[in-house]
Amino acid sequence: MNPIFTKKLKTIIEHLPLGILKIKEEDLILPIATDKWSRKEILGHLIDSARVNLQRFLEAQHSPAPYIVHRYMQEELVGLNDYQNISTLEIIQLWKSLNQQIANVFDRVPDSELSKRVEIPHEDRIKDLRFIMEDYVAHLEHHAKQILGSLDFEIKKENRQVSVEEAMQLLGGDTRFATVLENGSMIVEIYQPIEKDLQTPHTQDELYVIISGSGEFLNDGKVTEFKTGDVLFVPAGVEHRFEKFTEDFKTWVIFYGAIGGE
């Protein structure tokens, strides 16, 4: 099951974080109008909405009909969570993780469940599961437009581009890697370990394109030296890690192909 609203959700997941990172912090924390949330607080509200609705989408499939949708404390939760004083990067990562799981749930909902009756007492409405899924994405679109100004995400695949500078803004604290592009089986990440590389074997074939730095690379028991500009290939399931790398080391990571390798 992959209707249009699921595709819209995935598009927003892909583009909203990069759009937010282009906004200055001082602009993110300004209220959008008198007695209104800031852009940062709107994103926090979208976290609360994602958390509540993820539970709804799951419970609705495994509860007797009609499933009752209960109101939640929107204003109170934004204040209690104090999103205004949390790192923007942390908020983005939490929002993205929750919505990626919602997209996963959307993909797995059987068509037979979409017409399951849903009651919304506080709005005096009787709808179905499809409606609350579509309504969630519409609500997300509305607030994403408030944050970014528009949702002009129609980008041709051959023109997609992420700079090192944009990608590096997704890293910080304990976060040493971040996904920057996805298409089909392909996932592109930026990776910058600190002091030690703790990664384990991966389920897909993998390419590293070294952005900067140098060091040694263990790949299936063999150690070689690497430097800026090198490309390294690691088959799926193979033990590998970077060793003795310089402080400026960072790399693009490209996963692709079938689980188990090609």
N, C-alpha and C positions, 0 to 999 in steps of 0.2 A: 504494500500500500504506500503510494508516494504521490499524493495529490499536490495541487499547486501550492497550497499553504505550507506544506512541508518544504518545498523548494524555496519558498520565500524565507522561511525560518533559517535554512542553511545559508542562504545568501547574506542575511543580516549577521549571522554568526561569523561569517568570513570577513565582512567589511567593517562592522561597527567598531571593533577594537582599534583597528588602524586609524579610523576616522577620529576617534576620541583622543588618541595619542598625538594627533596633530593640533589639538586645542591646548592653549596655554593653561597652566594650572590656575592662574589667577582668574581666568575666564570660566573655568569649570566650577569654581566655588561661588561665583556670583549668582544670586537669585535671577531667574529668567524674567521675573516681574515682581511687583510688590506682593508680599505674603505668599510667594510661590517658592517651590524647591529650586535649588541650583541644578545645573546639569549633572553634577556629581551625585546629588541626592536622587535625581530622576533615575540614574543608573542603579543606585542602591534600591530604589523602589522596584526596578525591574528584576533585581535579585530576589526580593521578597516575593514578587509575583511568580517568578520561575519556581521557587521552592514550593509555594503553596499549590501551584497548578501541576507540577510534576506529580505530587501526591494525588491530586484529583484524577489525572489521566490514568494513573495506575489503579486506584481504588474503583473507578467507574467501570473498569473492565471485569472486576471480580466481586462486585456487590450486587445484591438484588436490585432490579429496576423498580421504581426510579431511583437513580443516584441523586442524593441531595447535595447541592453546592452551597456551602456555608460562607458567609461574609468573613473577611479577615481585616485586621486593624491596619490599614495602609499607612495613615499618617503616623500613628503611634510607633509602628515598626521602623520607619525611617529615622525617627528620633532616637529610639532605643538602640538601634544599630550604629548610630553616630557616623554615618557614611562620610559626612563632610570632613572628618578628621582621620580617615583611613587612607592609606596609600592608593592612589588611582590605579596603579598596576595590580594591586591585590584585588580591588573591586572588579576590574576587567577580567581577571583570571577566574574569579568566582562566578561571575555572570556567564562567562563563556563555558565553563565546565557544566553548569546546571543546564544551559540551553543545548549543549551537545548531547546530554543525556535525554532531554526532551525530544530532540530530533531522532535519537535512537528509538525511543518509545513510539513516536509517530510512525516510524518505518515498520514497526512490528505489530501495530494494531490491526487485527483481522477486519476485513471489510464488513463482516457480519456484526461487529461490535459498534460500528459507526452510527447506527440508527438506534442504539440503546437510549431509552428515555432518561432525561436529566431534568431535575427541577431546580429552579433558582428562586427560592421563596422571597428573598429580599428585593427581587425585581419582578416578582409575580409572573414568572415566565416558565413554560415547559418546553424544553428543547431536546436535543440529542447530543451524543458524544462528539459527533462531527462539529456541531455548532460551537461547543466550548473550546475545541481545538482551533478552529478557524478564528474564534473571538480572541484567543490568546495571542495569535500571530498578529491580528489587527491591532490589538492593544500595544504590542511590542513595536510595530511599525509607527504608531502614533507617537510614542515617546522617543523612539530613535530619531524621528524627524525633529522633535523638540531639541534633542542634543546636537545633531549635526546640521540641521537646517534643511536638509533634503536627503533622499535615499536614492540618489542617482548611481546605482551600482551596476548598470549594464556595461560591463567591461569585456571586450573581446579577449578570448583566452590568449591569443598570440601577443596581446599588448599588456598582459599582466606583469607587474614589476614591483619589487620591494627592495628598497635600498638597505645597505648594511646599517645605516644610521637609524632607519625606521625599525628594523628588526631588533637592534640593540636596546631600544626603548622598552621592549617587552621583557628584558632580563633585569634582574636585581634581587638583592637579598639572597634567599635560598633557591631562587629560580635560575637555573643555569641553561635551560633550553626552552624554546618556544616555537610553536608551529606558525609559519608565515604564509604558506600556500598549500592548497589541497586541490586535487583534481583526480577523480577516479581512484585508482590504487596508489597514486603518487602523493606523498607528503613531504614537504620541504620544511626543515627546521633550521634555526640558528642555535649553535651550541658553544658555550664558553665555560669549561670546567675551571674550578679554582683549586690549585695545589694537587688535586688527585682526581683521576677519571674513574668513576665507580660504575660505569655502565656494564650491562650484561648482554649476552647474545640476543639478537633481534629476530623476529619471525619473518621479515622480508629481506630481500637483497637490499644493499645499502651502498651509497656513494658519499664520500666526504670530499668537498672542495674547500681547500684551506684558504681562509680569508686573510689571516695574518699569523705570524709566529712560526716556530719550528720546534722540533723535538724528535722523539722516537715513537714508533707505532708498532704495537704487537698485534699481529694478524694471523690467527690459526697457528700459533707457536713460533712464528718467524718475526724477528724485530728488524725494522728498517727505519732509516731517517726520513723525516718529511720537512717541508718548508712551504712558505707562502706560494700559492698557486698550484700546488700538487693536487692530484685527484687520486683518491684511495678507494678501492672496491673491497667490500666485505660480503661474502655470501651469507645467506640467511642461516642462523643457528651457530655461527662460528664465534668463538671467544676472541675478543679484541678490545684494545684500550690504548689511549694515548699516555705516554710516559715521558718524564724529563722535559716537559714542554715549557716554553717561555711564558712570561706573564701576559704578553699580548696575544696569546693563542686564542683563536676563535675560528669556527668552521661552519660552512653550510652542510647540512645533513639531508640526503635525499633518499627516502624509502620508496620502493616501487615494486610492482609485480605481485604475484600470488603469494599467499602464506606458505612458507616452506621454501620459497625461492624458485627461480626459473632454471 
